[in-house]
Amino acid sequence: YLNSDAGTMSPFEHGEVFVLDDGGEVDLDLGNYERFLDLNLARDNNLTTGKIYSKVLEAERRGDYLGKTVQVIPHITD
């Protein structure tokens, strides 16, 4: 999904939102992993397509791609 986090997603579509100790809102899967592995995970342990696209677009606005056409390949895959 393209959301930055699970906090605004419908629980009917994606399940319960799990809130991490640092306040990060993630989907239930990561909450289950945290419990089963007996770990304290943080929001940085959760990566979404929305976060990736946001970082790429920020880099494009800064001029990091020097006027190139920004595409999934190579700008996200690399």
N, C-alpha and C positions, 0 to 999 in steps of 0.2 A: 504494500500500500504506500501511498505518497504522503501520508500524515507524518508530522514530525515526532509525535508521540501518541500513545493510545488514549490520552485523557479526553479527547473530544469525539472518540469513535463510539458508535452505538454498541452497548453491551449485547443487544439482541443479534447483531451481525458478527461481533468479534469476541464476545465473552467479557468476563469481568476485567476491570482495570486493576492492576497490581501496583501499589505505590511503594517504591523503594525507600530505604532509610534516608537518602538524600533528597527525597521528594520527587524523584523521577517517576513518571507514569508510563508503565510498560504493559504489554499484553500478558495474559495469564500464563502463557508458556514460560516466560522468563521468571515469573513468580514461582512456578513449579520447579524450575531448575535450581533456583536459589534455595528452596526448601530441601529438595532431594540431595543437593550437593553440600548442604550446610555451609553456604557462602553468604557473605553480605555483598551483593552486587550494587553498582552505582549506575546512574543514568548513562554514563559513558560506556557501559557494557552493552547497551542497546543501540543498534544501528538500524535506521530505517531508510528506505529509498528517499523519503522526504528530506531527511538530514543530509544525505549525499547530494541531492540536487541543489539544496540550499547552499551548500559549501561551493559547489561548482559555479552557481550563478553569482555568488559573492566574488569569487575569483575573476569571473568574466567582467563584472562591473568595475573591479579594480584595474583591469587591463592586463591581467596575468597571461592571457592567451594571445596578446599582441595582435588583435584584430582578426584572429582566425575564427572560422565557423566552429562553434562549440558543439560537440557531438558526444554521444555515449561512448563510442569507440573513436578516438583513443582517450578522450578527456576524463571519462569516469573509470574506464577499465584500467588505465595506466595509473 
